[in-house]
Amino acid sequence: MKRATVIGLGALMFGSGVAAGTAFGTPQMLVEANKAGVPAKNCQYCHTQAAPKKETFKPDELNDRGKFLLADMKERNLKAPDLAKLKEYKETK
């Protein structure tokens, strides 16, 4: 994915989140994931919902990848997920 596309997508997501005030993740997370070399194209890379909302978010709404990041975040006592850690995720079949 071209950098301009990722930045444009991030700006669009950010604008939508600011306007609605309900975005759980941030557009920066998508940009960071792409910088880390993972093929994240949207929120569903880690979430089961297309547009997770902070007010209604539940950890069980994460897919296996998202649960992997949440477990790492808790284990390392981080305030935000370390998106570079996505490179270590092993998909189960």
Backbone bond lengths (Angstrom), bond angles and torsions (degrees), N, CA, C in turn:
res aa  C-N    CA-C-N  psi(-1)  N-CA   C-N-CA  omega(-1)  CA-C   N-CA-C  phi
1 M - - - 1.448 - - 1.521 107.52 -
2 K 1.301 116.01 133.86 1.453 119.94 -178.62 1.519 110.78 -71.17
3 R 1.314 114.97 146.80 1.463 121.26 -178.09 1.523 111.77 -56.78
4 A 1.323 118.21 -42.31 1.466 121.63 -179.52 1.523 110.78 -61.88
5 T 1.332 117.29 -37.54 1.462 121.19 178.83 1.525 110.09 -65.92
6 V 1.337 116.27 -44.43 1.467 120.78 179.96 1.524 110.18 -62.45
7 I 1.324 116.39 -44.02 1.468 120.17 179.89 1.518 110.14 -65.20
8 G 1.320 116.71 -42.41 1.463 120.34 178.54 1.517 111.62 -62.97
9 L 1.328 116.68 -43.29 1.461 120.89 177.66 1.522 110.26 -62.92
10 G 1.327 116.12 -42.34 1.466 120.12 178.51 1.515 111.70 -62.43
11 A 1.326 117.24 -41.75 1.461 120.75 178.97 1.517 110.49 -64.52
12 L 1.329 117.00 -40.17 1.461 120.85 178.40 1.524 110.62 -63.96
13 M 1.325 116.48 -45.34 1.466 120.38 179.05 1.523 110.61 -64.10
14 F 1.325 116.36 -41.34 1.458 120.21 179.74 1.529 110.42 -62.75
15 G 1.323 116.88 -45.89 1.462 120.94 179.22 1.509 111.70 -60.29
16 S 1.315 116.98 -41.18 1.457 120.94 178.88 1.529 110.54 -65.96
17 G 1.325 116.35 -41.99 1.466 120.53 -179.47 1.509 112.50 -66.23
18 V 1.320 117.22 -40.46 1.460 120.63 179.52 1.514 110.06 -67.06
19 A 1.314 116.78 -42.45 1.462 120.82 -178.43 1.521 111.00 -64.98
20 A 1.320 116.68 -43.14 1.458 119.97 -177.32 1.517 112.02 -87.07
21 G 1.331 117.05 -26.64 1.456 120.92 -179.01 1.514 113.33 69.16
22 T 1.334 117.41 22.36 1.456 119.45 -174.66 1.522 114.14 -123.68
23 A 1.290 119.21 4.44 1.464 120.08 -177.44 1.525 110.43 -69.63
24 F 1.340 117.22 132.83 1.456 120.41 177.65 1.513 109.76 -84.98
25 G 1.307 116.59 -52.42 1.452 121.00 178.09 1.519 109.29 -85.16
26 T 1.287 114.38 -179.19 1.460 117.88 178.39 1.514 109.21 -123.32
27 P 1.324 117.43 153.46 1.457 119.86 176.52 1.522 111.24 -59.90
28 Q 1.308 116.27 -28.93 1.462 120.22 179.17 1.530 110.56 -61.91
29 M 1.322 117.59 -31.08 1.463 120.52 178.97 1.526 110.21 -62.27
30 L 1.314 117.20 -41.55 1.455 121.35 178.61 1.528 110.48 -64.93
31 V 1.316 116.11 -42.46 1.461 120.87 178.71 1.533 109.93 -63.74
32 E 1.326 116.89 -44.34 1.470 120.81 179.98 1.519 111.32 -63.86
33 A 1.323 116.66 -40.27 1.463 120.22 178.79 1.525 110.02 -61.78
34 N 1.326 116.94 -42.69 1.461 120.47 178.93 1.523 111.14 -66.85
35 K 1.329 117.62 -38.65 1.467 120.83 176.68 1.519 111.04 -62.50
36 A 1.344 116.06 -32.09 1.461 121.07 179.65 1.530 111.56 -75.82
37 G 1.333 116.28 -7.99 1.456 119.82 176.42 1.512 115.15 93.43
38 V 1.333 117.88 17.64 1.465 120.02 176.71 1.526 109.35 -101.98
39 P 1.327 117.77 149.91 1.463 121.04 -173.62 1.534 115.02 -85.01
40 A 1.310 118.76 42.88 1.469 121.62 179.24 1.522 109.37 -68.51
41 K 1.328 115.80 127.21 1.464 120.48 -179.90 1.523 111.97 -112.25
42 N 1.344 115.89 -22.20 1.461 120.17 179.40 1.527 109.32 -160.43
43 C 1.313 116.35 -176.67 1.470 121.93 -176.36 1.525 112.59 -61.64
44 Q 1.334 116.70 -27.80 1.457 119.77 -177.13 1.526 112.89 -72.78
45 Y 1.293 117.29 2.81 1.456 119.50 171.97 1.534 109.14 -65.13
46 C 1.341 116.71 -32.39 1.471 121.97 179.46 1.526 113.70 -122.41
47 H 1.325 117.34 -20.11 1.464 122.33 -177.53 1.523 110.56 -108.33
48 T 1.336 116.56 157.41 1.463 119.99 175.43 1.521 110.76 -86.32
49 Q 1.316 117.81 -20.49 1.464 121.94 179.24 1.522 109.75 -98.28
50 A 1.334 115.47 149.07 1.465 120.22 179.92 1.518 111.60 -69.70
51 A 1.315 117.01 -35.04 1.467 121.11 -178.49 1.527 109.29 -136.19
52 P 1.335 117.95 80.02 1.465 120.24 -179.74 1.522 111.35 -61.94
53 K 1.317 115.91 144.62 1.465 121.12 -179.26 1.520 109.54 -114.65
54 K 1.303 115.73 137.09 1.461 121.70 -178.06 1.523 111.57 -58.69
55 E 1.324 116.21 -40.89 1.470 120.71 -175.84 1.521 113.18 -65.75
56 T 1.329 117.67 -29.59 1.464 120.38 -175.29 1.522 112.70 -115.74
57 F 1.331 118.22 4.37 1.455 121.49 -176.31 1.520 111.79 -62.35
58 K 1.340 114.11 135.67 1.464 121.90 174.41 1.533 106.81 -132.32
59 P 1.322 118.21 139.59 1.469 120.14 -179.24 1.529 113.64 -55.28
60 D 1.348 117.97 -27.57 1.465 118.44 179.40 1.532 111.85 -72.76
61 E 1.332 117.96 -3.56 1.460 122.21 175.35 1.530 111.53 -89.02
62 L 1.316 115.96 7.09 1.462 120.91 174.92 1.523 108.58 -92.82
63 N 1.316 116.66 145.93 1.460 118.86 172.70 1.533 107.26 -81.89
64 D 1.321 117.05 -176.61 1.472 119.87 -176.70 1.524 112.38 -58.11
65 R 1.326 116.49 -37.24 1.469 120.95 179.56 1.522 110.18 -64.68
66 G 1.326 116.42 -44.69 1.457 121.28 178.88 1.517 111.94 -64.81
67 K 1.336 115.96 -39.20 1.466 120.23 178.17 1.525 110.75 -65.75
68 F 1.338 116.36 -34.63 1.461 121.38 175.62 1.534 110.22 -60.93
69 L 1.338 116.04 -45.65 1.473 120.02 179.57 1.524 111.10 -66.55
70 L 1.332 117.02 -40.41 1.465 120.53 179.82 1.527 110.25 -63.17
71 A 1.327 117.51 -43.66 1.466 120.97 178.84 1.525 110.72 -62.08
72 D 1.328 116.59 -42.40 1.464 120.64 177.86 1.524 110.65 -63.30
73 M 1.313 115.83 -41.52 1.462 120.98 -179.34 1.535 110.32 -61.84
74 K 1.334 116.47 -43.99 1.465 120.56 178.99 1.526 111.16 -68.17
75 E 1.325 115.69 -42.89 1.468 120.52 -178.64 1.524 111.68 -60.93
76 R 1.323 116.74 -40.02 1.464 121.58 -177.81 1.523 112.15 -95.02
77 N 1.333 117.01 3.31 1.465 122.91 178.56 1.535 111.76 55.40
78 L 1.342 115.21 47.73 1.459 121.39 179.20 1.522 110.21 -92.40
79 K 1.310 117.41 154.28 1.462 121.50 177.17 1.522 111.70 -87.07
80 A 1.326 116.73 -19.84 1.462 122.35 179.25 1.522 107.98 -142.62
81 P 1.318 116.98 153.89 1.468 118.69 -179.27 1.528 112.48 -65.69
82 D 1.318 115.61 144.80 1.455 122.65 175.18 1.525 106.59 -89.81
83 L 1.327 116.76 98.52 1.457 121.11 -172.33 1.523 113.13 -69.42
84 A 1.308 118.46 -19.92 1.460 121.07 174.75 1.527 110.13 -65.68
85 K 1.312 116.10 -23.40 1.471 121.59 179.24 1.531 111.37 -65.16
86 L 1.334 117.07 -19.52 1.463 120.90 178.74 1.526 111.94 -57.30
87 K 1.325 117.65 -27.03 1.461 120.74 178.81 1.518 111.56 -64.53
88 E 1.330 116.96 -22.82 1.460 121.04 -179.29 1.524 113.26 -89.57
89 Y 1.322 116.84 -9.03 1.472 120.37 -178.42 1.524 110.28 -67.67
90 K 1.304 116.10 129.59 1.475 122.56 177.11 1.521 107.59 -108.03
91 E 1.317 116.28 116.06 1.456 121.07 -178.95 1.525 110.14 -70.30
92 T 1.327 115.94 135.35 1.458 121.10 177.33 1.518 108.29 -98.44
93 K 1.314 114.80 148.14 1.470 118.83 -178.22 1.492 111.37 -108.75
